[in-house]
Amino acid sequence: MALSSSPEKVLFWKKHLEAQPQSGQTQIAYCKQHGISDKAFTYWKRRMGSANPTAKQSLFVQLSDRRPTKVLFPGGAVLECDSGTDPIWLGSIISEAQTRTARHP
């Protein structure tokens, strides 16, 4: 099933779906703090999770000049690097980690 919503809407929900677990808050508390409907959050959580379960999840990494970049991998591994890290090198590390995770879940 393809997502038919606008890219902006998909990115909005992707951001919140990734941020909620990292916030340490329950879904309900997170939604309340951000003015988001809990039902809409659940809807998008299911929709984004089931859009294409066999496809690799894309990972957006935005490097900041102000703070180190942290990449959290499934299974709890964390990669932290300076904001000046070469994005091409970082992308190759992330790609390799995703490949290894897919081979050895």
Buried (B, 14 or more C-beta within 10 A) or exposed (E): EEBEEEEEEBEBBBEBBEEBEEEEBEBEEBBEEEEBEBEEBEEBBEBBEEEEEEEEEEBEBEBEEEEEBEBBBEEEEEBEBEEEBEEEEBEEBBEEBBEEBEEEE
